[in-house]
């Protein structure tokens, strides 16, 4: 299931998938999988994604990702 919140947050930020991936240091294909819901980020990556959007992992992924 697509992560509509993550997709909407990224679009609202004006960033592309590639820009986010570069910013957090992962492959673009990996970031795309997070948006498509086929992969779940590890705690550090989930928190990095949240930080890139100035939000929390709870808001983006629906649950707390501990460090």
C-alpha distance (Angstrom), angle and dihedral (degrees) to the residues before:
residue distance angle dihedral
X1 . . .
X2 3.78 . .
X3 3.78 118.1 .
X4 3.80 96.1 -124.0
X5 3.80 92.4 178.1
X6 3.80 92.2 55.7
X7 3.80 91.2 46.3
X8 3.81 93.2 48.5
X9 3.80 92.2 45.7
X10 3.79 91.8 51.7
X11 3.80 93.0 47.3
X12 3.80 91.1 47.7
X13 3.80 89.1 52.8
X14 3.80 90.7 55.0
X15 3.80 91.8 -126.3
X16 3.78 125.5 132.2
X17 3.79 122.9 -131.9
X18 3.79 88.3 -108.3
X19 3.82 92.6 52.2
X20 3.80 91.9 51.6
X21 3.79 92.3 47.0
X22 3.80 91.9 51.1
X23 3.80 92.0 45.7
X24 3.79 93.0 54.7
X25 3.79 96.3 35.9
X26 3.80 103.4 -113.6
X27 3.79 135.3 116.2
X28 3.80 116.7 -85.6
X29 3.82 90.4 -125.8
X30 3.81 89.3 56.8
X31 3.80 92.4 51.4
X32 3.81 90.1 48.2
X33 3.81 89.0 54.0
X34 3.82 89.6 55.6
X35 3.80 90.2 53.9
X36 3.81 91.9 45.5
X37 3.80 90.5 49.7
X38 3.79 94.5 -124.0
X39 3.81 92.1 116.2
X40 3.78 135.2 33.1
X41 3.79 118.9 -143.4
X42 3.78 121.9 -120.0
X43 3.79 116.0 -112.1
X44 3.83 95.4 -95.5
X45 3.81 93.2 46.1
X46 3.81 93.2 44.8
X47 3.76 90.1 51.7
X48 3.83 91.2 46.5
X49 3.80 90.4 52.8
X50 3.79 90.6 49.4
X51 3.81 90.7 48.7
X52 3.83 90.6 50.6
X53 3.80 87.6 59.5
X54 3.82 96.3 37.5
X55 3.78 92.2 -118.4
X56 3.80 139.0 97.6
X57 3.78 133.1 -87.4
X58 3.81 88.0 -121.7
X59 3.80 90.9 62.1
X60 3.81 94.1 45.3
X61 3.78 101.4 39.7
X62 3.81 103.3 21.4
X63 3.77 95.0 -118.3
X64 3.78 140.9 62.2
X65 3.80 116.3 -91.4
X66 3.82 107.0 -159.6
X67 3.81 120.0 -147.2
